[in-house]
Amino acid sequence: MTTGRRAALADAAIHIVATRGMRGLTHRAVDAEAGVPAGSTSAYFRTRKALVEGVVRRLAELDGAEVDEAGVGLPLDPDQLAEAIAHVLDRWMTTARERTLARYACLLEATHHPELRGVLAHGARPRAQATAVLAALGADDPERRGRELVAFVDGLLFDRLVGAGALGAATPGTPESRAELAAAVRAALRGVLGT
């Protein structure tokens, strides 16, 4: 089994989940979307649970790469950190919008199906990163503060992408959007750092 084929199938599944919802996610639909022979997806992801886990694993891989690329994990001052996080969030609302929608759909699916609760483990990396960055910035109780920061950032993204915040916020992908996001993250950082 090649990693390239598995990734291509997971990418096709992400597109399906983002555009059709979890009910549209079937092995047959992924085969069609990926343009592969019928039964190909089943060879890589035997069950629907394995397919959902594959989607979440791929989402975590792609999102983690973008966070690393933005330099969020580097020891930054709070303003640089806010700008880096805003850049990532804005990207997740524009060029990576489908991935963000698919991530939310998979998380919601896990709340209804206990056998999928393992997908939540993919959220450990951002929390560990936040803990490390906040420790480097001198936060008291960086583990708790890291969880709080990640929860805030997740909520901000959700609100701006699919919540009421989308109604009045600047258009994603614009300098105004990034500035609004950076200001919100900066305020959250002041709160968790006690500054």
Helices and strands as residue ranges (DSSP letters): H 3-20, G 22-24, H 27-34, H 40-44, H 48-70, H 78-93, H 97-112, G 114-123, H 124-136, H 142-161, H 165-168, H 175-193
